[in-house]
Every structure is written in structure tokens, then in C-alpha cells.
């Protein structure tokens, strides 16, 4: 068994890959979704 830090790093790498794949899939299937979400956030945060 790997030590605890290596196990955690594999979970972090896996989570980053899964979230990246979900963002890529969402951008491909729903092209306007992320831009509308980001514009909503920026209008609320007043950047």
C-alpha cells in the first residue's frame, strides 16, 4: 500500500481529471451554458 500522501495525490489527480472532463463535456454539449454562468457570477461580483 502506498503512503497516505501518495494516495491523496492520486485522488486529487483523479478528481481534477473528472471535473475537467465534465467541464469539457458541458462546453461541448451546451455551448452557451458556461458563458451564461460566468457572466452571472461576474455581474454579481462586479468585476
Jmol script that loads the backbone (N, CA, C; Angstrom):
load data "model"
ATOM      1  N   UNK A   1       0.847  -1.186   0.000  1.00  0.00           N
ATOM      2  CA  UNK A   1       0.000   0.000   0.000  1.00  0.00           C
ATOM      3  C   UNK A   1       0.887   1.241   0.000  1.00  0.00           C
ATOM      4  N   UNK A   2       0.470   2.227  -0.767  1.00  0.00           N
ATOM      5  CA  UNK A   2       1.223   3.472  -0.832  1.00  0.00           C
ATOM      6  C   UNK A   2       1.038   4.268   0.447  1.00  0.00           C
ATOM      7  N   UNK A   3       1.948   5.203   0.665  1.00  0.00           N
ATOM      8  CA  UNK A   3       1.753   6.007   1.865  1.00  0.00           C
ATOM      9  C   UNK A   3       0.591   6.974   1.658  1.00  0.00           C
ATOM     10  N   UNK A   4       0.181   7.591   2.727  1.00  0.00           N
ATOM     11  CA  UNK A   4      -1.066   8.351   2.732  1.00  0.00           C
ATOM     12  C   UNK A   4      -1.019   9.551   1.781  1.00  0.00           C
ATOM     13  N   UNK A   5       0.121  10.221   1.692  1.00  0.00           N
ATOM     14  CA  UNK A   5       0.207  11.392   0.815  1.00  0.00           C
ATOM     15  C   UNK A   5       0.085  11.003  -0.652  1.00  0.00           C
ATOM     16  N   UNK A   6       0.665   9.881  -1.041  1.00  0.00           N
ATOM     17  CA  UNK A   6       0.550   9.432  -2.429  1.00  0.00           C
ATOM     18  C   UNK A   6      -0.893   9.051  -2.747  1.00  0.00           C
ATOM     19  N   UNK A   7      -1.561   8.392  -1.812  1.00  0.00           N
ATOM     20  CA  UNK A   7      -2.969   8.047  -2.020  1.00  0.00           C
ATOM     21  C   UNK A   7      -3.813   9.303  -2.219  1.00  0.00           C
ATOM     22  N   UNK A   8      -3.568  10.301  -1.388  1.00  0.00           N
ATOM     23  CA  UNK A   8      -4.321  11.552  -1.515  1.00  0.00           C
ATOM     24  C   UNK A   8      -4.035  12.229  -2.847  1.00  0.00           C
ATOM     25  N   UNK A   9      -2.786  12.185  -3.276  1.00  0.00           N
ATOM     26  CA  UNK A   9      -2.435  12.827  -4.545  1.00  0.00           C
ATOM     27  C   UNK A   9      -3.140  12.137  -5.709  1.00  0.00           C
ATOM     28  N   UNK A  10      -3.246  10.810  -5.666  1.00  0.00           N
ATOM     29  CA  UNK A  10      -3.973  10.109  -6.726  1.00  0.00           C
ATOM     30  C   UNK A  10      -5.449  10.490  -6.729  1.00  0.00           C
ATOM     31  N   UNK A  11      -6.053  10.674  -5.563  1.00  0.00           N
ATOM     32  CA  UNK A  11      -7.443  11.109  -5.502  1.00  0.00           C
ATOM     33  C   UNK A  11      -7.593  12.514  -6.061  1.00  0.00           C
ATOM     34  N   UNK A  12      -6.648  13.401  -5.746  1.00  0.00           N
ATOM     35  CA  UNK A  12      -6.707  14.775  -6.252  1.00  0.00           C
ATOM     36  C   UNK A  12      -6.564  14.782  -7.773  1.00  0.00           C
ATOM     37  N   UNK A  13      -5.611  14.024  -8.291  1.00  0.00           N
ATOM     38  CA  UNK A  13      -5.418  13.957  -9.742  1.00  0.00           C
ATOM     39  C   UNK A  13      -6.666  13.396 -10.412  1.00  0.00           C
ATOM     40  N   UNK A  14      -7.246  12.355  -9.836  1.00  0.00           N
ATOM     41  CA  UNK A  14      -8.472  11.778 -10.386  1.00  0.00           C
ATOM     42  C   UNK A  14      -9.626  12.761 -10.372  1.00  0.00           C
ATOM     43  N   UNK A  15      -9.766  13.508  -9.278  1.00  0.00           N
ATOM     44  CA  UNK A  15     -10.849  14.488  -9.183  1.00  0.00           C
ATOM     45  C   UNK A  15     -10.671  15.604 -10.201  1.00  0.00           C
ATOM     46  N   UNK A  16      -9.436  16.064 -10.390  1.00  0.00           N
ATOM     47  CA  UNK A  16      -9.175  17.119 -11.372  1.00  0.00           C
ATOM     48  C   UNK A  16      -9.499  16.626 -12.778  1.00  0.00           C
ATOM     49  N   UNK A  17      -9.133  15.389 -13.088  1.00  0.00           N
ATOM     50  CA  UNK A  17      -9.431  14.842 -14.411  1.00  0.00           C
ATOM     51  C   UNK A  17     -10.935  14.695 -14.632  1.00  0.00           C
ATOM     52  N   UNK A  18     -11.656  14.238 -13.621  1.00  0.00           N
ATOM     53  CA  UNK A  18     -13.108  14.064 -13.753  1.00  0.00           C
ATOM     54  C   UNK A  18     -13.795  15.412 -13.936  1.00  0.00           C
ATOM     55  N   UNK A  19     -13.411  16.398 -13.134  1.00  0.00           N
ATOM     56  CA  UNK A  19     -14.031  17.721 -13.251  1.00  0.00           C
ATOM     57  C   UNK A  19     -13.686  18.358 -14.596  1.00  0.00           C
ATOM     58  N   UNK A  20     -12.455  18.184 -15.042  1.00  0.00           N
ATOM     59  CA  UNK A  20     -12.074  18.708 -16.353  1.00  0.00           C
ATOM     60  C   UNK A  20     -12.871  18.065 -17.473  1.00  0.00           C
ATOM     61  N   UNK A  21     -13.085  16.753 -17.370  1.00  0.00           N
ATOM     62  CA  UNK A  21     -13.883  16.060 -18.379  1.00  0.00           C
ATOM     63  C   UNK A  21     -15.333  16.536 -18.354  1.00  0.00           C
ATOM     64  N   UNK A  22     -15.878  16.768 -17.174  1.00  0.00           N
ATOM     65  CA  UNK A  22     -17.253  17.261 -17.074  1.00  0.00           C
ATOM     66  C   UNK A  22     -17.385  18.669 -17.646  1.00  0.00           C
ATOM     67  N   UNK A  23     -16.405  19.524 -17.383  1.00  0.00           N
ATOM     68  CA  UNK A  23     -16.444  20.879 -17.936  1.00  0.00           C
ATOM     69  C   UNK A  23     -16.328  20.825 -19.453  1.00  0.00           C
ATOM     70  N   UNK A  24     -15.437  19.987 -19.961  1.00  0.00           N
ATOM     71  CA  UNK A  24     -15.297  19.848 -21.409  1.00  0.00           C
ATOM     72  C   UNK A  24     -16.555  19.314 -22.054  1.00  0.00           C
ATOM     73  N   UNK A  25     -17.180  18.328 -21.433  1.00  0.00           N
ATOM     74  CA  UNK A  25     -18.425  17.776 -21.961  1.00  0.00           C
ATOM     75  C   UNK A  25     -19.547  18.806 -21.925  1.00  0.00           C
ATOM     76  N   UNK A  26     -19.631  19.562 -20.826  1.00  0.00           N
ATOM     77  CA  UNK A  26     -20.667  20.588 -20.727  1.00  0.00           C
ATOM     78  C   UNK A  26     -20.462  21.670 -21.775  1.00  0.00           C
ATOM     79  N   UNK A  27     -19.213  22.047 -22.023  1.00  0.00           N
ATOM     80  CA  UNK A  27     -18.944  23.074 -23.038  1.00  0.00           C
ATOM     81  C   UNK A  27     -19.276  22.569 -24.439  1.00  0.00           C
ATOM     82  N   UNK A  28     -19.045  21.290 -24.675  1.00  0.00           N
ATOM     83  CA  UNK A  28     -19.333  20.723 -25.998  1.00  0.00           C
ATOM     84  C   UNK A  28     -20.839  20.557 -26.218  1.00  0.00           C
ATOM     85  N   UNK A  29     -21.546  20.054 -25.226  1.00  0.00           N
ATOM     86  CA  UNK A  29     -22.972  19.766 -25.378  1.00  0.00           C
ATOM     87  C   UNK A  29     -23.850  21.008 -25.207  1.00  0.00           C
ATOM     88  N   UNK A  30     -23.450  21.908 -24.319  1.00  0.00           N
ATOM     89  CA  UNK A  30     -24.231  23.119 -24.040  1.00  0.00           C
ATOM     90  C   UNK A  30     -23.309  24.328 -24.179  1.00  0.00           C
ATOM     91  N   UNK A  31     -23.096  24.814 -25.402  1.00  0.00           N
ATOM     92  CA  UNK A  31     -22.071  25.842 -25.622  1.00  0.00           C
ATOM     93  C   UNK A  31     -22.310  27.152 -24.868  1.00  0.00           C
ATOM     94  N   UNK A  32     -23.536  27.552 -24.681  1.00  0.00           N
ATOM     95  CA  UNK A  32     -23.796  28.835 -24.022  1.00  0.00           C
ATOM     96  C   UNK A  32     -23.908  28.749 -22.518  1.00  0.00           C
ATOM     97  N   UNK A  33     -23.886  27.545 -21.976  1.00  0.00           N
ATOM     98  CA  UNK A  33     -24.138  27.373 -20.546  1.00  0.00           C
ATOM     99  C   UNK A  33     -23.050  28.005 -19.696  1.00  0.00           C
ATOM    100  N   UNK A  34     -21.798  27.681 -19.960  1.00  0.00           N
ATOM    101  CA  UNK A  34     -20.718  28.183 -19.117  1.00  0.00           C
ATOM    102  C   UNK A  34     -20.558  29.690 -19.249  1.00  0.00           C
ATOM    103  N   UNK A  35     -20.741  30.225 -20.435  1.00  0.00           N
ATOM    104  CA  UNK A  35     -20.621  31.678 -20.595  1.00  0.00           C
ATOM    105  C   UNK A  35     -21.728  32.402 -19.838  1.00  0.00           C
ATOM    106  N   UNK A  36     -22.934  31.843 -19.825  1.00  0.00           N
ATOM    107  CA  UNK A  36     -24.015  32.484 -19.070  1.00  0.00           C
ATOM    108  C   UNK A  36     -23.782  32.369 -17.569  1.00  0.00           C
ATOM    109  N   UNK A  37     -23.227  31.244 -17.126  1.00  0.00           N
ATOM    110  CA  UNK A  37     -22.913  31.087 -15.703  1.00  0.00           C
ATOM    111  C   UNK A  37     -21.829  32.075 -15.291  1.00  0.00           C
ATOM    112  N   UNK A  38     -20.771  32.185 -16.108  1.00  0.00           N
ATOM    113  CA  UNK A  38     -19.683  33.097 -15.771  1.00  0.00           C
ATOM    114  C   UNK A  38     -20.138  34.550 -15.822  1.00  0.00           C
ATOM    115  N   UNK A  39     -20.991  34.893 -16.774  1.00  0.00           N
ATOM    116  CA  UNK A  39     -21.485  36.271 -16.826  1.00  0.00           C
ATOM    117  C   UNK A  39     -22.382  36.567 -15.630  1.00  0.00           C
ATOM    118  N   UNK A  40     -23.136  35.576 -15.170  1.00  0.00           N
ATOM    119  CA  UNK A  40     -23.939  35.765 -13.965  1.00  0.00           C
ATOM    120  C   UNK A  40     -23.084  35.984 -12.738  1.00  0.00           C
ATOM    121  N   UNK A  41     -22.001  35.215 -12.612  1.00  0.00           N
ATOM    122  CA  UNK A  41     -21.091  35.397 -11.480  1.00  0.00           C
ATOM    123  C   UNK A  41     -20.422  36.766 -11.525  1.00  0.00           C
ATOM    124  N   UNK A  42     -19.951  37.160 -12.703  1.00  0.00           N
ATOM    125  CA  UNK A  42     -19.244  38.440 -12.783  1.00  0.00           C
ATOM    126  C   UNK A  42     -20.182  39.619 -12.552  1.00  0.00           C
ATOM    127  N   UNK A  43     -21.449  39.496 -12.942  1.00  0.00           N
ATOM    128  CA  UNK A  43     -22.381  40.592 -12.674  1.00  0.00           C
ATOM    129  C   UNK A  43     -22.693  40.691 -11.184  1.00  0.00           C
ATOM    130  N   UNK A  44     -22.729  39.572 -10.489  1.00  0.00           N
ATOM    131  CA  UNK A  44     -22.969  39.601  -9.046  1.00  0.00           C
ATOM    132  C   UNK A  44     -21.738  40.073  -8.279  1.00  0.00           C
ATOM    133  N   UNK A  45     -20.546  39.716  -8.773  1.00  0.00           N
ATOM    134  CA  UNK A  45     -19.315  40.086  -8.078  1.00  0.00           C
ATOM    135  C   UNK A  45     -18.796  41.457  -8.492  1.00  0.00           C
ATOM    136  N   UNK A  46     -19.330  42.028  -9.556  1.00  0.00           N
ATOM    137  CA  UNK A  46     -18.967  43.368 -10.039  1.00  0.00           C
ATOM    138  C   UNK A  46     -17.489  43.474 -10.373  1.00  0.00           C
ATOM    139  N   UNK A  47     -16.998  42.580 -11.235  1.00  0.00           N
ATOM    140  CA  UNK A  47     -15.603  42.664 -11.680  1.00  0.00           C
ATOM    141  C   UNK A  47     -15.468  43.733 -12.717  1.00  0.00           C
TER     142      UNK A  47
END
end "model"
wireframe off; spacefill off
backbone 0.3
color backbone group
